[in-house]
Amino acid sequence: MTHVSPAQNASSGRKADSGKTLYGGTGTRRITVRDIAAAKQRGEKWPMLTAYDAMTASVFDEAGIPVMLVGDSMGNCHLGYESTVPVTMDEVTMLSAAVVRGTKRALIIGDLPFGSYQEGPVQALRNATRLVKDAGVGAVKLEGGERSAHQIELLVQSGIPVMAHVGLTPQSVNAYGGYPVQGRGEEAAQQLLRDAKAVQNAGAFAVVLELVPAELAAEVTRSLHIPTVGIGAGPDCDAQVLVWTDMAGMTSGRLPRFVKQYAQLREALSGAAKAFAEDVVGGAYPAEEHSFH
């Protein structure tokens, strides 16, 4: 990937954020993959969150989150599926379009769901093109290392930026028999490193490392010139991503070890719903100030 300096960017008529940083920058134009590449050169760490609707995405955009993923994690936390596998292109396209409409600055990445790119590069291009044209995303993400390199190569050659995803790939849950940590042991570690280099060589602008030992993720990050995005991959990745419902405390039940909750929205929302219900049952709502005459 060609690195474009801030000076070159300005000379092209598209000024970089005045603060330069991805998080905390003051510009209003969309973040692009060129900004992501520049952040890697600066050694800047940056945050990424998932988003699935316009209103939530607008909150994250206002908070300065520079990159949002309309992930197939929508299957688990938004659509009521038991895994990401049932998620369809129609669902990803519709929700990606909503997130794009709800944001102004963040780079929006649409996930290619299971079955939308495994047949080969032509299928991948057809579905990635749909996300770019119909939903307006700035990039797509797909799972797989060496096995997905040809798909990535064609997408990039066709002008569609690609974020890759190696390590634990949740769409392969049936093959894994669960969600085990990936890359443990010398052979597995070498394969993960090969996968990461394969997607870089194919043209990916970044790569997600999921459920990877911290030491291996650090080695991969040092070995690549594209950013690594960690989720359960230790502190040395260039960026970190969380599913927003995990991050904000909306998820119930047992959470993965790597999740840190920054709020308790499930508890707060439940409390608000109960307070509303009690007001209705007790006759306190609607009051005079909520009524028309």
TABEL-V643809 format. One record per backbone hydrogen bond with DSSP energy under -0.5 kcal/mol. CO is the residue of the C=O (numbers start at 1). NH is the residue of the N-H. If there is no record, write none. Layout:
BEGIN
co={CO:CO}
nh={NH:NH}
END
This chain:
BEGIN
co={3:5:6:7:8:9:10:13:17:19:22:22:32:32:33:34:35:36:37:38:39:39:40:46:47:48:49:53:54:55:56:57:58:59:60:61:66:67:68:68:69:69:70:71:72:73:73:74:74:75:84:88:89:90:91:92:93:94:95:96:97:98:100:105:106:107:107:108:108:109:110:111:113:117:120:121:122:123:124:125:126:127:128:129:130:130:131:131:131:139:140:141:142:144:145:146:148:149:150:151:152:153:154:155:156:159:161:162:162:162:163:164:165:166:167:168:169:170:172:172:173:173:182:185:186:187:188:189:190:191:192:193:194:195:196:197:198:199:199:200:205:206:207:208:208:209:210:211:213:214:215:216:217:218:219:220:227:228:228:228:229:230:231:232:234:238:239:240:242:243:243:244:245:245:246:247:247:248:249:256:264:265:266:267:268:269:270:271:272:273:274:275:276:277:278:279:279:279:280:287:288}
nh={5:9:10:11:12:14:13:15:20:21:24:25:35:36:37:38:39:40:41:42:43:44:43:240:67:242:69:57:58:59:60:61:62:63:65:64:107:49:70:109:51:71:111:74:75:76:77:78:79:81:87:92:93:94:95:96:97:98:99:100:101:102:103:31:108:68:109:138:139:70:141:113:116:120:124:125:126:127:128:129:130:131:132:133:134:135:135:136:137:110:163:112:165:165:148:149:152:153:154:155:156:157:158:160:159:161:140:164:205:206:142:208:144:210:169:170:172:173:175:176:177:178:213:189:190:191:192:193:194:195:196:197:198:199:200:201:202:203:204:203:227:164:229:166:210:231:168:182:217:218:219:220:221:222:223:224:207:230:238:239:209:241:211:212:237:46:230:48:50:246:247:248:250:251:249:262:263:265:266:259:268:269:270:271:272:273:274:275:276:277:278:279:280:281:282:283:284:285:283:290:291}
END
